[in-house]
Amino acid sequence: MIRFNKLSKSFRRTPILDGIDLEIGLGERVALIGANGAGKTTLIRCLLGEYTHAGEVLIQGRNPRLQRTEVLGLIGFVPQLPPPLKMPVGQLIDFSAALCNTAPGRIHDVAIQLGLEVADILARPFNKLSGGMKQKLLIAIALGRDANVLVMDEPAANLDPQARKIFFELLAERAQSVTMLISSHRINEVSALVTRGGHLAGASHLAPA
């Protein structure tokens, strides 16, 4: 499902990732553990096709740099930082659902489970929502789509305790049917969900966690 082969990435000649090798199969749930600045987000952005890099990255045999639209249609993604979108919430939900041929109602249902009353904010620009509301909506979009690959970068960071509990319950329900890559610095939060973990310490190979 996901393959990193000798992935390396530097910024201004400073190495961030150095020769990362990792394969994640269907139904595997892998946690990327490491402190801020260790390279977790950089690895995920390489996976999404946002960065040029050395080495190879594939999702279901597809190159995210060369087939980015197709790859993004295959996955559910929760970013660490919400994008500065001015698009109204209703339009964002409809667009996201259409991208992978999913009914918008499925996104609405997940958002409501997380405690977000979508009907009240459909006309509001996404960038005017609170941090917690943005995170709940992004999670709802990722989980509401019919995707068998979930990529999540510190997904629970802005959630209140109740929403965090529900979020991990929703992930657990899908544990056997999807491939997950979860970035977190809270190993205790994801340990019960994942099948294996890897530790990034910055400019290093991925070590078992």
PALO-385308 format. One record per residue (C-alpha): residue number from 0; residue in one letter; x, y, z. Coordinates in steps of 0.2 Angstrom, whole numbers, plus 5000, padded with zeros to 4 digits. Layout:
BEGIN
DRENMAR num residu   px   py   pz
DRENMAR NUM      A    X    Y    Z
...
//
This chain:
BEGIN
DRENMAR num residu   px   py   pz
DRENMAR   0      M 5000 5000 5000
DRENMAR   1      I 5014 5013 5005
DRENMAR   2      R 5032 5011 5001
DRENMAR   3      F 5047 5022 5006
DRENMAR   4      N 5063 5017 4998
DRENMAR   5      K 5079 5026 5003
DRENMAR   6      L 5069 5042 5005
DRENMAR   7      S 5080 5057 5009
DRENMAR   8      K 5076 5075 5010
DRENMAR   9      S 5086 5091 5014
DRENMAR  10      F 5082 5109 5017
DRENMAR  11      R 5096 5121 5012
DRENMAR  12      R 5109 5107 5013
DRENMAR  13      T 5103 5102 5030
DRENMAR  14      P 5097 5084 5030
DRENMAR  15      I 5080 5080 5038
DRENMAR  16      L 5077 5062 5032
DRENMAR  17      D 5091 5051 5027
DRENMAR  18      G 5088 5034 5018
DRENMAR  19      I 5071 5030 5025
DRENMAR  20      D 5065 5012 5021
DRENMAR  21      L 5047 5008 5026
DRENMAR  22      E 5033 4997 5019
DRENMAR  23      I 5016 4997 5025
DRENMAR  24      G 5003 4984 5020
DRENMAR  25      L 4984 4983 5019
DRENMAR  26      G 4977 4984 5037
DRENMAR  27      E 4994 4989 5045
DRENMAR  28      R 4993 5004 5057
DRENMAR  29      V 5010 5012 5059
DRENMAR  30      A 5014 5026 5071
DRENMAR  31      L 5028 5039 5067
DRENMAR  32      I 5035 5044 5084
DRENMAR  33      G 5047 5059 5087
DRENMAR  34      A 5049 5076 5095
DRENMAR  35      N 5045 5092 5085
DRENMAR  36      G 5057 5094 5071
DRENMAR  37      A 5061 5076 5070
DRENMAR  38      G 5055 5075 5052
DRENMAR  39      K 5038 5067 5054
DRENMAR  40      T 5028 5080 5044
DRENMAR  41      T 5042 5081 5031
DRENMAR  42      L 5040 5062 5028
DRENMAR  43      I 5021 5064 5026
DRENMAR  44      R 5023 5079 5014
DRENMAR  45      C 5034 5068 5003
DRENMAR  46      L 5021 5055 5004
DRENMAR  47      L 5008 5067 4998
DRENMAR  48      G 5019 5073 4984
DRENMAR  49      E 5022 5090 4990
DRENMAR  50      Y 5041 5089 4991
DRENMAR  51      T 5054 5084 4979
DRENMAR  52      H 5066 5071 4987
DRENMAR  53      A 5079 5058 4984
DRENMAR  54      G 5073 5040 4984
DRENMAR  55      E 5056 5032 4980
DRENMAR  56      V 5039 5035 4987
DRENMAR  57      L 5024 5025 4981
DRENMAR  58      I 5005 5023 4987
DRENMAR  59      Q 4997 5008 4979
DRENMAR  60      G 5010 5008 4966
DRENMAR  61      R 5008 5026 4961
DRENMAR  62      N 5020 5040 4962
DRENMAR  63      P 5013 5055 4972
DRENMAR  64      R 5023 5068 4963
DRENMAR  65      L 5018 5062 4945
DRENMAR  66      Q 5000 5056 4949
DRENMAR  67      R 4996 5068 4963
DRENMAR  68      T 4977 5070 4960
DRENMAR  69      E 4974 5052 4958
DRENMAR  70      V 4984 5048 4974
DRENMAR  71      L 4975 5061 4984
DRENMAR  72      G 4958 5054 4978
DRENMAR  73      L 4964 5037 4986
DRENMAR  74      I 4968 5043 5004
DRENMAR  75      G 4960 5052 5019
DRENMAR  76      F 4972 5065 5026
DRENMAR  77      V 4972 5075 5042
DRENMAR  78      P 4986 5089 5042
DRENMAR  79      Q 4995 5095 5057
DRENMAR  80      L 4990 5113 5053
DRENMAR  81      P 4973 5117 5045
DRENMAR  82      P 4975 5125 5028
DRENMAR  83      P 4970 5144 5026
DRENMAR  84      L 4955 5140 5016
DRENMAR  85      K 4942 5154 5013
DRENMAR  86      M 4930 5141 5005
DRENMAR  87      P 4913 5140 5014
DRENMAR  88      V 4911 5124 5025
DRENMAR  89      G 4897 5117 5014
DRENMAR  90      Q 4907 5119 4998
DRENMAR  91      L 4922 5111 5006
DRENMAR  92      I 4913 5096 5011
DRENMAR  93      D 4904 5094 4994
DRENMAR  94      F 4921 5096 4985
DRENMAR  95      S 4930 5084 4996
DRENMAR  96      A 4916 5071 4994
DRENMAR  97      A 4916 5073 4975
DRENMAR  98      L 4934 5070 4974
DRENMAR  99      C 4932 5052 4979
DRENMAR 100      N 4914 5049 4974
DRENMAR 101      T 4908 5049 4992
DRENMAR 102      A 4891 5056 4998
DRENMAR 103      P 4893 5072 5008
DRENMAR 104      G 4881 5065 5021
DRENMAR 105      R 4894 5053 5027
DRENMAR 106      I 4906 5068 5031
DRENMAR 107      H 4892 5076 5040
DRENMAR 108      D 4888 5061 5050
DRENMAR 109      V 4906 5059 5056
DRENMAR 110      A 4907 5078 5060
DRENMAR 111      I 4891 5076 5071
DRENMAR 112      Q 4899 5061 5080
DRENMAR 113      L 4914 5072 5084
DRENMAR 114      G 4902 5085 5092
DRENMAR 115      L 4903 5097 5077
DRENMAR 116      E 4885 5104 5072
DRENMAR 117      V 4889 5105 5053
DRENMAR 118      A 4872 5113 5049
DRENMAR 119      D 4876 5128 5059
DRENMAR 120      I 4892 5132 5050
DRENMAR 121      L 4889 5127 5032
DRENMAR 122      A 4890 5145 5026
DRENMAR 123      R 4905 5150 5036
DRENMAR 124      P 4922 5151 5028
DRENMAR 125      F 4933 5137 5034
DRENMAR 126      N 4947 5150 5040
DRENMAR 127      K 4934 5158 5052
DRENMAR 128      L 4931 5142 5062
DRENMAR 129      S 4940 5139 5079
DRENMAR 130      G 4955 5128 5079
DRENMAR 131      G 4945 5114 5087
DRENMAR 132      M 4931 5115 5074
DRENMAR 133      K 4943 5115 5059
DRENMAR 134      Q 4951 5099 5066
DRENMAR 135      K 4935 5090 5068
DRENMAR 136      L 4930 5095 5051
DRENMAR 137      L 4946 5089 5043
DRENMAR 138      I 4945 5073 5052
DRENMAR 139      A 4927 5071 5047
DRENMAR 140      I 4932 5074 5029
DRENMAR 141      A 4946 5061 5030
DRENMAR 142      L 4935 5048 5039
DRENMAR 143      G 4919 5051 5029
DRENMAR 144      R 4928 5047 5012
DRENMAR 145      D 4928 5029 5006
DRENMAR 146      A 4947 5028 5007
DRENMAR 147      N 4957 5013 5012
DRENMAR 148      V 4973 5023 5016
DRENMAR 149      L 4973 5036 5031
DRENMAR 150      V 4987 5048 5033
DRENMAR 151      M 4986 5058 5049
DRENMAR 152      D 4999 5071 5056
DRENMAR 153      E 4996 5074 5074
DRENMAR 154      P 4977 5073 5071
DRENMAR 155      A 4971 5074 5089
DRENMAR 156      A 4981 5090 5093
DRENMAR 157      N 4967 5102 5094
DRENMAR 158      L 4953 5091 5100
DRENMAR 159      D 4944 5092 5117
DRENMAR 160      P 4945 5076 5127
DRENMAR 161      Q 4928 5070 5122
DRENMAR 162      A 4931 5072 5104
DRENMAR 163      R 4948 5064 5105
DRENMAR 164      K 4940 5049 5113
DRENMAR 165      I 4927 5047 5099
DRENMAR 166      F 4940 5050 5086
DRENMAR 167      F 4951 5035 5092
DRENMAR 168      E 4935 5025 5093
DRENMAR 169      L 4931 5029 5075
DRENMAR 170      L 4949 5024 5070
DRENMAR 171      A 4948 5008 5080
DRENMAR 172      E 4932 5003 5070
DRENMAR 173      R 4941 5004 5054
DRENMAR 174      A 4957 4996 5060
DRENMAR 175      Q 4956 4980 5050
DRENMAR 176      S 4950 4987 5034
DRENMAR 177      V 4962 5002 5031
DRENMAR 178      T 4980 5006 5031
DRENMAR 179      M 4985 5020 5043
DRENMAR 180      L 5001 5031 5045
DRENMAR 181      I 4999 5041 5061
DRENMAR 182      S 5012 5055 5066
DRENMAR 183      S 5012 5058 5085
DRENMAR 184      H 5023 5063 5099
DRENMAR 185      R 5011 5055 5111
DRENMAR 186      I 5015 5036 5110
DRENMAR 187      N 5003 5032 5124
DRENMAR 188      E 4989 5039 5114
DRENMAR 189      V 4992 5028 5099
DRENMAR 190      S 5000 5013 5106
DRENMAR 191      A 4983 5003 5108
DRENMAR 192      L 4978 5007 5090
DRENMAR 193      V 4994 5004 5080
DRENMAR 194      T 5002 4987 5075
DRENMAR 195      R 5020 4994 5075
DRENMAR 196      G 5029 5011 5077
DRENMAR 197      G 5045 5019 5071
DRENMAR 198      H 5055 5033 5079
DRENMAR 199      L 5062 5048 5070
DRENMAR 200      A 5075 5058 5078
DRENMAR 201      G 5079 5069 5063
DRENMAR 202      A 5092 5066 5049
DRENMAR 203      S 5091 5048 5053
DRENMAR 204      H 5085 5031 5048
DRENMAR 205      L 5068 5025 5054
DRENMAR 206      A 5071 5015 5070
DRENMAR 207      P 5058 5003 5078
DRENMAR 208      A 5048 5011 5092
//
